[in-house]
Amino acid sequence: MAETIEKAGETKVWIPDVPKHRIREMAKRIKPVVTFNGPKKSGPHFIKPVDLFEIAYTWDPKPAGKAVGLEPLCDITTYHSWAYAGFFKPTIAEVLAQIPAEHINKAVAFEIVDRPRTCADMNKEHEALNTSYHVATTRLYTRKQ
């Protein structure tokens, strides 16, 4: 559910409220990518499906296949809710809900490329942090032409 705050007459929406059926439609076409750095699997991979709404897809992801044929489309700022500031727990639904309209039809994948790792990182975005959100940089990908 989207959270809003009022500030000096303007409303800030952290995560847009997108119907679940729309998120499910988008998830069929726009897939999460995780970069692995291990001896058996390394580089960007698509991952095996997880619950779109309840599971942090970055927690113990299982590779499903190399993410090939992609090129960066753009980087966007995404917000991710938390119950405890020490747990960064992005869901697929949170990312999909925040893809700008002008990129929805071009994007085929996404990857969180930067996230808060220290208290200092979290404090850079104190307004979001104070309303229980972490801020990340998410890269959208399109198919190579």
ChimeraX commands (.cxc) that place a marker at each C-alpha (Angstrom):
marker #1 position 0.00,0.00,0.00 radius 0.5
marker #1 position 1.28,3.46,-0.85 radius 0.5
marker #1 position 2.18,5.80,1.96 radius 0.5
marker #1 position 1.88,9.53,1.58 radius 0.5
marker #1 position 3.05,12.44,3.66 radius 0.5
marker #1 position 2.01,16.07,3.56 radius 0.5
marker #1 position 4.77,18.66,3.47 radius 0.5
marker #1 position 4.22,22.36,2.85 radius 0.5
marker #1 position 1.12,21.76,0.76 radius 0.5
marker #1 position 2.61,19.01,-1.39 radius 0.5
marker #1 position 1.94,15.30,-1.12 radius 0.5
marker #1 position 4.81,12.82,-1.36 radius 0.5
marker #1 position 3.90,9.29,-2.48 radius 0.5
marker #1 position 6.66,6.83,-1.71 radius 0.5
marker #1 position 5.32,3.77,-3.53 radius 0.5
marker #1 position 2.39,4.20,-5.93 radius 0.5
marker #1 position -0.67,2.07,-5.20 radius 0.5
marker #1 position -0.90,-0.25,-8.21 radius 0.5
marker #1 position -3.56,-2.98,-8.36 radius 0.5
marker #1 position -2.23,-6.49,-7.78 radius 0.5
marker #1 position -3.56,-7.73,-11.12 radius 0.5
marker #1 position -1.53,-5.01,-12.88 radius 0.5
marker #1 position 1.63,-5.94,-10.94 radius 0.5
marker #1 position 1.12,-9.59,-11.96 radius 0.5
marker #1 position 0.77,-8.55,-15.63 radius 0.5
marker #1 position 3.95,-6.49,-15.46 radius 0.5
marker #1 position 5.86,-9.30,-13.71 radius 0.5
marker #1 position 5.22,-11.61,-16.67 radius 0.5
marker #1 position 7.29,-9.30,-18.84 radius 0.5
marker #1 position 9.63,-7.37,-16.53 radius 0.5
marker #1 position 11.97,-9.69,-14.59 radius 0.5
marker #1 position 14.35,-9.12,-11.68 radius 0.5
marker #1 position 18.07,-9.56,-12.28 radius 0.5
marker #1 position 20.63,-10.29,-9.56 radius 0.5
marker #1 position 24.40,-10.20,-10.08 radius 0.5
marker #1 position 26.13,-13.17,-8.48 radius 0.5
marker #1 position 29.80,-13.16,-7.49 radius 0.5
marker #1 position 30.56,-16.79,-6.81 radius 0.5
marker #1 position 32.76,-19.55,-8.20 radius 0.5
marker #1 position 29.84,-21.47,-9.74 radius 0.5
marker #1 position 27.59,-18.59,-10.76 radius 0.5
marker #1 position 28.84,-15.13,-11.55 radius 0.5
marker #1 position 27.45,-12.17,-13.41 radius 0.5
marker #1 position 23.85,-11.07,-13.94 radius 0.5
marker #1 position 21.18,-13.75,-13.79 radius 0.5
marker #1 position 17.42,-13.88,-13.85 radius 0.5
marker #1 position 16.15,-15.56,-10.69 radius 0.5
marker #1 position 13.62,-18.26,-9.92 radius 0.5
marker #1 position 10.17,-16.84,-9.12 radius 0.5
marker #1 position 9.32,-15.67,-5.62 radius 0.5
marker #1 position 6.17,-14.10,-4.18 radius 0.5
marker #1 position 5.80,-10.69,-5.82 radius 0.5
marker #1 position 4.34,-8.94,-2.80 radius 0.5
marker #1 position 5.73,-10.53,0.37 radius 0.5
marker #1 position 9.26,-11.84,-0.30 radius 0.5
marker #1 position 12.43,-9.79,-0.57 radius 0.5
marker #1 position 13.64,-11.12,-3.91 radius 0.5
marker #1 position 17.26,-10.26,-3.06 radius 0.5
marker #1 position 17.30,-12.56,-0.03 radius 0.5
marker #1 position 18.83,-15.90,-1.07 radius 0.5
marker #1 position 17.91,-15.59,-4.77 radius 0.5
marker #1 position 18.22,-18.73,-6.89 radius 0.5
marker #1 position 19.66,-18.19,-10.38 radius 0.5
marker #1 position 17.39,-19.28,-13.21 radius 0.5
marker #1 position 19.58,-18.38,-16.19 radius 0.5
marker #1 position 22.11,-15.82,-17.41 radius 0.5
marker #1 position 20.64,-12.41,-18.13 radius 0.5
marker #1 position 21.91,-11.91,-21.67 radius 0.5
marker #1 position 20.77,-9.63,-24.47 radius 0.5
marker #1 position 20.03,-6.73,-22.15 radius 0.5
marker #1 position 21.21,-3.15,-22.22 radius 0.5
marker #1 position 20.66,-0.44,-19.61 radius 0.5
marker #1 position 17.63,1.74,-20.25 radius 0.5
marker #1 position 17.98,4.11,-17.26 radius 0.5
marker #1 position 18.49,4.27,-13.50 radius 0.5
marker #1 position 15.56,5.23,-11.26 radius 0.5
marker #1 position 15.19,5.88,-7.55 radius 0.5
marker #1 position 13.02,3.31,-5.81 radius 0.5
marker #1 position 11.64,3.21,-2.28 radius 0.5
marker #1 position 11.32,0.03,-0.22 radius 0.5
marker #1 position 9.37,-0.36,2.99 radius 0.5
marker #1 position 10.89,-1.83,6.13 radius 0.5
marker #1 position 9.83,-2.82,9.63 radius 0.5
marker #1 position 13.38,-2.47,10.97 radius 0.5
marker #1 position 15.95,-0.10,9.47 radius 0.5
marker #1 position 18.61,-2.81,9.36 radius 0.5
marker #1 position 16.68,-4.97,6.90 radius 0.5
marker #1 position 16.65,-3.95,3.27 radius 0.5
marker #1 position 13.81,-6.04,1.86 radius 0.5
marker #1 position 12.77,-5.01,-1.64 radius 0.5
marker #1 position 9.88,-6.82,-3.25 radius 0.5
marker #1 position 9.33,-7.20,-6.96 radius 0.5
marker #1 position 5.97,-5.46,-6.60 radius 0.5
marker #1 position 7.60,-2.39,-5.01 radius 0.5
marker #1 position 9.97,-2.02,-7.96 radius 0.5
marker #1 position 7.34,-2.64,-10.63 radius 0.5
marker #1 position 4.98,-0.10,-9.05 radius 0.5
marker #1 position 7.66,2.59,-9.36 radius 0.5
marker #1 position 8.68,2.18,-12.99 radius 0.5
marker #1 position 7.87,5.47,-14.72 radius 0.5
marker #1 position 5.11,5.28,-17.32 radius 0.5
marker #1 position 7.49,6.29,-20.13 radius 0.5
marker #1 position 9.60,3.16,-19.48 radius 0.5
marker #1 position 6.91,0.53,-18.80 radius 0.5
marker #1 position 6.73,-0.69,-22.41 radius 0.5
marker #1 position 10.50,-0.64,-22.95 radius 0.5
marker #1 position 11.68,-2.27,-19.70 radius 0.5
marker #1 position 12.15,-6.04,-19.67 radius 0.5
marker #1 position 14.26,-6.38,-16.52 radius 0.5
marker #1 position 15.49,-4.50,-13.47 radius 0.5
marker #1 position 18.32,-4.72,-10.97 radius 0.5
marker #1 position 18.95,-2.85,-7.75 radius 0.5
marker #1 position 22.44,-1.49,-8.31 radius 0.5
marker #1 position 22.83,0.62,-5.17 radius 0.5
marker #1 position 21.15,0.48,-1.80 radius 0.5
marker #1 position 21.80,1.75,1.72 radius 0.5
marker #1 position 24.55,-0.29,3.40 radius 0.5
marker #1 position 25.46,1.88,6.40 radius 0.5
marker #1 position 23.70,4.23,8.80 radius 0.5
marker #1 position 25.32,7.15,6.98 radius 0.5
marker #1 position 23.81,5.91,3.69 radius 0.5
marker #1 position 20.37,5.70,5.27 radius 0.5
marker #1 position 20.63,9.16,6.79 radius 0.5
marker #1 position 21.23,10.74,3.36 radius 0.5
marker #1 position 17.55,10.17,2.68 radius 0.5
marker #1 position 16.29,10.93,6.20 radius 0.5
marker #1 position 12.77,11.93,5.10 radius 0.5
marker #1 position 12.21,8.50,3.53 radius 0.5
marker #1 position 13.96,6.73,6.40 radius 0.5
marker #1 position 11.80,8.52,8.97 radius 0.5
marker #1 position 8.68,7.19,7.25 radius 0.5
marker #1 position 10.02,3.61,7.11 radius 0.5
marker #1 position 11.47,3.53,3.60 radius 0.5
marker #1 position 14.89,2.68,2.26 radius 0.5
marker #1 position 16.03,4.38,-0.93 radius 0.5
marker #1 position 17.73,2.44,-3.72 radius 0.5
marker #1 position 18.96,2.98,-7.25 radius 0.5
marker #1 position 17.35,0.54,-9.63 radius 0.5
marker #1 position 18.58,0.01,-13.17 radius 0.5
marker #1 position 15.98,-0.74,-15.83 radius 0.5
marker #1 position 17.02,-2.86,-18.80 radius 0.5
marker #1 position 15.67,-3.19,-22.30 radius 0.5
marker #1 position 16.48,-5.75,-25.01 radius 0.5
marker #1 position 19.55,-5.05,-27.13 radius 0.5
marker #1 position 18.55,-3.91,-30.59 radius 0.5
marker link #1:1,2 radius 0.2
marker link #1:2,3 radius 0.2
marker link #1:3,4 radius 0.2
marker link #1:4,5 radius 0.2
marker link #1:5,6 radius 0.2
marker link #1:6,7 radius 0.2
marker link #1:7,8 radius 0.2
marker link #1:8,9 radius 0.2
marker link #1:9,10 radius 0.2
marker link #1:10,11 radius 0.2
marker link #1:11,12 radius 0.2
marker link #1:12,13 radius 0.2
marker link #1:13,14 radius 0.2
marker link #1:14,15 radius 0.2
marker link #1:15,16 radius 0.2
marker link #1:16,17 radius 0.2
marker link #1:17,18 radius 0.2
marker link #1:18,19 radius 0.2
marker link #1:19,20 radius 0.2
marker link #1:20,21 radius 0.2
marker link #1:21,22 radius 0.2
marker link #1:22,23 radius 0.2
marker link #1:23,24 radius 0.2
marker link #1:24,25 radius 0.2
marker link #1:25,26 radius 0.2
marker link #1:26,27 radius 0.2
marker link #1:27,28 radius 0.2
marker link #1:28,29 radius 0.2
marker link #1:29,30 radius 0.2
marker link #1:30,31 radius 0.2
marker link #1:31,32 radius 0.2
marker link #1:32,33 radius 0.2
marker link #1:33,34 radius 0.2
marker link #1:34,35 radius 0.2
marker link #1:35,36 radius 0.2
marker link #1:36,37 radius 0.2
marker link #1:37,38 radius 0.2
marker link #1:38,39 radius 0.2
marker link #1:39,40 radius 0.2
marker link #1:40,41 radius 0.2
marker link #1:41,42 radius 0.2
marker link #1:42,43 radius 0.2
marker link #1:43,44 radius 0.2
marker link #1:44,45 radius 0.2
marker link #1:45,46 radius 0.2
marker link #1:46,47 radius 0.2
marker link #1:47,48 radius 0.2
marker link #1:48,49 radius 0.2
marker link #1:49,50 radius 0.2
marker link #1:50,51 radius 0.2
marker link #1:51,52 radius 0.2
marker link #1:52,53 radius 0.2
marker link #1:53,54 radius 0.2
marker link #1:54,55 radius 0.2
marker link #1:55,56 radius 0.2
marker link #1:56,57 radius 0.2
marker link #1:57,58 radius 0.2
marker link #1:58,59 radius 0.2
marker link #1:59,60 radius 0.2
marker link #1:60,61 radius 0.2
marker link #1:61,62 radius 0.2
marker link #1:62,63 radius 0.2
marker link #1:63,64 radius 0.2
marker link #1:64,65 radius 0.2
marker link #1:65,66 radius 0.2
marker link #1:66,67 radius 0.2
marker link #1:67,68 radius 0.2
marker link #1:68,69 radius 0.2
marker link #1:69,70 radius 0.2
marker link #1:70,71 radius 0.2
marker link #1:71,72 radius 0.2
marker link #1:72,73 radius 0.2
marker link #1:73,74 radius 0.2
marker link #1:74,75 radius 0.2
marker link #1:75,76 radius 0.2
marker link #1:76,77 radius 0.2
marker link #1:77,78 radius 0.2
marker link #1:78,79 radius 0.2
marker link #1:79,80 radius 0.2
marker link #1:80,81 radius 0.2
marker link #1:81,82 radius 0.2
marker link #1:82,83 radius 0.2
marker link #1:83,84 radius 0.2
marker link #1:84,85 radius 0.2
marker link #1:85,86 radius 0.2
marker link #1:86,87 radius 0.2
marker link #1:87,88 radius 0.2
marker link #1:88,89 radius 0.2
marker link #1:89,90 radius 0.2
marker link #1:90,91 radius 0.2
marker link #1:91,92 radius 0.2
marker link #1:92,93 radius 0.2
marker link #1:93,94 radius 0.2
marker link #1:94,95 radius 0.2
marker link #1:95,96 radius 0.2
marker link #1:96,97 radius 0.2
marker link #1:97,98 radius 0.2
marker link #1:98,99 radius 0.2
marker link #1:99,100 radius 0.2
marker link #1:100,101 radius 0.2
marker link #1:101,102 radius 0.2
marker link #1:102,103 radius 0.2
marker link #1:103,104 radius 0.2
marker link #1:104,105 radius 0.2
marker link #1:105,106 radius 0.2
marker link #1:106,107 radius 0.2
marker link #1:107,108 radius 0.2
marker link #1:108,109 radius 0.2
marker link #1:109,110 radius 0.2
marker link #1:110,111 radius 0.2
marker link #1:111,112 radius 0.2
marker link #1:112,113 radius 0.2
marker link #1:113,114 radius 0.2
marker link #1:114,115 radius 0.2
marker link #1:115,116 radius 0.2
marker link #1:116,117 radius 0.2
marker link #1:117,118 radius 0.2
marker link #1:118,119 radius 0.2
marker link #1:119,120 radius 0.2
marker link #1:120,121 radius 0.2
marker link #1:121,122 radius 0.2
marker link #1:122,123 radius 0.2
marker link #1:123,124 radius 0.2
marker link #1:124,125 radius 0.2
marker link #1:125,126 radius 0.2
marker link #1:126,127 radius 0.2
marker link #1:127,128 radius 0.2
marker link #1:128,129 radius 0.2
marker link #1:129,130 radius 0.2
marker link #1:130,131 radius 0.2
marker link #1:131,132 radius 0.2
marker link #1:132,133 radius 0.2
marker link #1:133,134 radius 0.2
marker link #1:134,135 radius 0.2
marker link #1:135,136 radius 0.2
marker link #1:136,137 radius 0.2
marker link #1:137,138 radius 0.2
marker link #1:138,139 radius 0.2
marker link #1:139,140 radius 0.2
marker link #1:140,141 radius 0.2
marker link #1:141,142 radius 0.2
marker link #1:142,143 radius 0.2
marker link #1:143,144 radius 0.2
marker link #1:144,145 radius 0.2
view
